């Protein structure tokens, strides 16, 4: 739990010699993905909203693993943030894990921001493994800056 709010933690910063690392938590896989997105946006440090226009987007991703799906999802969000200054605040995520492929369908709501303070190159696969520990999903994400 967060000491400040009394709520469950969503992510922690982890010391890493060259990049930025996060440990992300979630009660469900969908919550883990949303919390990972919030952690990524925290790293990007977006400026102020440009306008009050709501932007809605859909994302559909496929990967051979749940970890690959998370990296693809976050890198797609990163592209939209860096290229178009789009930051999403609401996510409706549906994840299906089959034998050889994982699928994510996501409806997102957000808006445009005037700038992104920190440039991020990519979310990496380095040390990435999604685990269920007790009643929480956890993962460790390294972001290449």
C-alpha positions in Angstrom: 0.0 0.0 0.0 1.0 3.6 -0.6 2.0 5.3 2.6 0.5 8.6 1.5 -2.9 7.5 0.2 -3.7 4.3 2.0 -4.4 2.8 -1.5 -2.6 -0.1 -3.2 0.7 0.8 -4.9 0.6 1.0 -8.7 4.3 1.2 -9.4 7.7 2.0 -7.8 10.9 3.4 -9.3 13.8 1.0 -9.2 17.4 2.2 -9.4 19.1 1.2 -12.7 22.5 2.2 -13.9 21.7 3.5 -17.4 17.9 3.7 -17.8 14.8 4.0 -15.8 13.2 0.9 -14.2 9.8 0.4 -12.7 8.2 -2.4 -10.7 4.5 -2.4 -11.6 1.7 -4.0 -9.7 -1.9 -4.9 -10.5 -4.7 -7.1 -9.0 -5.5 -8.3 -12.6 -3.5 -8.4 -15.8 -5.6 -5.5 -17.1 -4.8 -3.5 -14.0 -1.1 -4.3 -14.4 -1.2 -3.0 -18.0 -3.0 0.2 -17.0 -0.6 0.8 -14.1 2.4 0.2 -16.4 0.9 2.9 -18.8 0.6 5.3 -15.9 4.2 4.6 -14.9 5.4 5.3 -18.4 3.4 8.6 -18.5 5.0 9.5 -15.2 8.4 9.0 -16.7 7.5 11.1 -19.8 6.3 14.1 -17.7 3.7 15.6 -20.0 3.2 19.3 -19.9 -0.2 21.0 -19.8 -3.3 19.9 -21.9 -3.5 21.8 -25.1 -7.3 21.8 -25.3 -10.3 20.1 -23.6 -11.0 17.9 -26.6 -11.4 14.3 -25.7 -9.6 11.8 -28.0 -10.7 8.2 -28.2 -8.6 5.5 -29.8 -8.7 1.7 -30.0 -5.7 -0.6 -29.9 -5.5 -4.2 -30.9 -2.2 -6.1 -30.3 -1.0 -9.7 -30.7 2.1 -11.3 -29.3 3.5 -14.8 -28.6 3.7 -14.0 -24.9 2.1 -11.8 -22.3 5.4 -10.0 -21.7 5.6 -9.3 -25.5 2.1 -8.0 -25.4 3.0 -5.6 -22.5 6.0 -4.3 -24.4 4.0 -3.8 -27.6 1.2 -2.0 -25.7 3.6 0.3 -23.9 5.7 1.0 -27.1 2.5 1.9 -29.0 1.5 4.3 -26.2 5.0 5.7 -26.3 4.8 6.3 -30.0 1.4 8.1 -29.6 2.9 10.3 -26.8 6.2 11.2 -28.5 4.9 11.6 -32.1 1.4 13.1 -31.4 1.6 14.2 -27.7 -1.4 12.0 -26.9 -1.7 10.9 -23.3 -4.5 8.6 -22.3 -6.1 8.6 -18.9 -8.8 6.0 -19.2 -8.3 2.4 -20.5 -10.7 -0.4 -21.0 -8.5 -3.4 -21.5 -9.4 -7.0 -22.5 -6.6 -9.5 -22.5 -6.9 -13.1 -23.8 -4.0 -15.5 -23.3 -4.2 -18.6 -25.5 -1.5 -21.3 -26.0 0.7 -19.6 -28.6 -0.7 -16.0 -28.8 -1.8 -13.3 -26.4 -4.3 -10.6 -27.6 -5.1 -7.2 -26.1 -8.0 -5.1 -27.1 -8.1 -1.6 -25.6 -10.4 1.4 -25.8 -8.6 4.5 -24.6 -9.7 8.1 -23.8 -7.2 10.9 -23.4 -6.2 14.3 -24.8 -3.3 16.2 -26.4 -0.5 17.8 -24.4 1.7 20.7 -25.3 4.9 18.9 -24.7 6.6 15.8 -23.4 9.5 16.7 -21.1 11.5 13.5 -21.1 12.4 11.7 -24.3 12.0 8.0 -24.1 13.4 5.7 -26.8 11.6 2.4 -26.0 10.3 0.1 -23.4 12.6 -3.0 -23.4 12.3 -6.7 -22.8 15.3 -6.7 -20.5 14.5 -8.6 -17.3 10.8 -8.4 -18.1 8.7 -11.2 -16.6 5.1 -11.0 -15.4 4.5 -13.0 -12.2 1.6 -13.5 -9.9 2.9 -13.2 -6.3 0.1 -13.8 -3.8 -2.9 -11.9 -5.0 -1.0 -9.4 -7.2 0.5 -9.5 -10.6 4.0 -7.8 -10.7 6.5 -7.0 -13.4 9.8 -5.1 -13.7 10.0 -2.8 -16.7 13.2 -1.0 -18.0 12.7 2.1 -20.1 15.5 3.1 -22.5 16.0 6.9 -22.2 
